[in-house]
Amino acid sequence: MGARTHVIVTLIALLVQTGGAFGGDILRLSGQFLTGIGFLCSGIIFKSPDVTKVRGLTTSAVIFYCGVVGITIGLGLYVETIIVTLVVLFFLYDPLKFEKSHRSMKRRKSNERNNFK
């Protein structure tokens, strides 16, 4: 999935949210939209014949995120959207640093537990 898909999902979410403000039930429209995006995202996740590999989880999560961004912008939650976007971008563009620190924390906790035995 490319950038066009992400932009289209975000803009459709924005239209759904702002369109609901003009005569529709905003919560119901948002819920139905997110259900549809969840269905789209589930089709992106692939499990290879080798049971240990699953692909498309990050792409699926980012598309779902784009849908939520459109909804939050439609609600007028600009500051919250910017903050969450910066956090998501940090984890998308620097995942190795995060994963390495997470693994080292797990190792430290495991070592601490083993030392107490």
Secondary structure, 3 states (H helix, E strand, C coil): CCHHHHHHHHHHHHHHHHHHCCCCCHHHHHHHHHHHHHHHHHCCCEECCCCCCEECHHHHHHHHHHHHHHHHHHHCCHHHHHHHHHHHHHHHHCHHHHHHHHHHHHHHHHHHHHHHC
